[in-house]
Amino acid sequence: MVSCCRDAMAVEALKNKSLCRRMCLQRWSFCNVSQLLSNRGTHSWKAYYQRRSHLETKMKTGRSSTDYTCKSLRGHKGRVVGLAYLAGNDGCADIWEQTPVVCSASTDGTVRAWDIHKGVSLWSSPAQSPMQDITVDPRRSVVVTSDETGAIKTWKGVTGEEVACFQSGFSKTTLLSFNSKDSSFLVVGSVLGCLVILTCPALSEVSRHVVCDSFSLNILRSSPDKKWILAASKENFDLSPKVFCSESVCFPAEDEDGLSQSLPVAGCCAAAFLPSLPARLALIHSDGDFHNKTLSVFDLTTKESKYKKETQVQQVASFQVALSHHSDVILEAKGSSTLLVTDGNHLKVYTLKGELVASFEDHSQPVTALCVDSFRVVTASRDLSLRILTWRNDPEHGLTLKSRYQLLGGSLSRSRGFTNVACDHSSIVGSVESVDGNDVLKAYTFDF
């Protein structure tokens, strides 16, 4: 009865333009369709509310083929090492005509762009050395890849044309696309512990910084406001993560080192910035004992005196996390105080105070990837399924999750499970490791 009354009130409110706008902004904090509405007279706040509500209902249920379509994207002749949305649907584009484009890189030496609505490949690069990593710069429609020879390349997102090549000299690299002051950069973590900043897409070297000695920088994170860069290695329990002030490394002053600070912990396993507090950083670290892991949270600031500027780190929280599995740990964050941790086939939700508010065991095998947005959380697993959970406010514990449904990725006799996952506001894409070595992308699109 309460639900029916609520629906009736919503229908009545939709008749009022100002109420429609207020309802949109209250329900979706990321909603900003004023530019869209000014450019397209046929659309309105009422249309936005109705179509997005309809879309979210399908994303919440997802139980039948009428709620979504699934396409298998085939073309790679090797393992998919990574994927990312080059063009996705944000808070306002998801209800109109935006076509999501996803790019993937493979050990077959190619990078591909896919139209996931049509389920077709838009372009593929010429085959070269096996790819190791991929990242994208959606603002400039640029794809960036690295291969096992140390070649880092940029590609035009529309055509797949090669733009530039940088020979890093490193046998293994980790990539992070980065924007600062309307300029685009590429952050490169090397196998020898060196952090390299390049322009993007030209790939000219801007600065270079030593973080650790002879250990791979395989954790790179940037803060939501792009003021901080974290670099860390999972290879040595004695190494401390390091944070850099992005302005100092992207726009270095002559004869000055990048402004940085080592964090007072060692053995970093995972890291994430909190979206609503961009200078707040969460880390999971260990002294070498797998079961003895700590989650610590730090606030980052810069202090400027008459003679120098320095980075300051203040610990604001620290608590033990109980982990029982030996698979890789994944850490993500939501809002200002909600932390998500994977532990084998479990997904756990913690508060900043260390309270475990929810734990989900939806998968039968370890979680391999995690995607978080303002509406939902998607977990990918070796059991060849994706699990969808949506955010909700609990009266006692605050922000938490509700488990909704699963999406299946095919046959376990032919596959070894999902390895990567990415999502936007109206679709989900995951990579499936195939037994025959030719990995496949699975694209799930929620229809209007």
Buried (B, 14 or more C-beta within 10 A) or exposed (E): EEEEEEEEEBEEBBEEEEBBBEBBBEEBEEBEBEEBBEEEEEBBBBBBBBBBBBBBEBBBBBEEEEBBBBBEBEBBBBBBBBBBBBBBBBBBBBBBEBEBBBBBBBBBBBBBBBBBBEBEBBBBBEEBEBBBBBBBBBEBBBBBBBBBBBBBBBBBBBEBEBBBEBEBEBEBBBBBBBBBEEEBBBBBBBBBBBBBBBBBBEBEEBBBBEBBEEBBBBBBBBBBEBBBBBBBBBBBBEBBBBBBBBBBBBBBEEEEEBBBBBBEBBBBBBBBBBBEBBBBBBBBBBEEEEEEBBBBBBBBEBEEEEEEEEBEBEEEBBBEBEBEBEBBBBBBBBBEBBBBBBBBBBBBBBBBEBEBBBEBEBBEBBBBBBBBBEBBBBBBBBBBBBBBBBBEEEEEBEBBBBBBBBBEBBEBEEBBBBBBBBBBBBBBBBBBBBEEEBBBBBBBBBEE
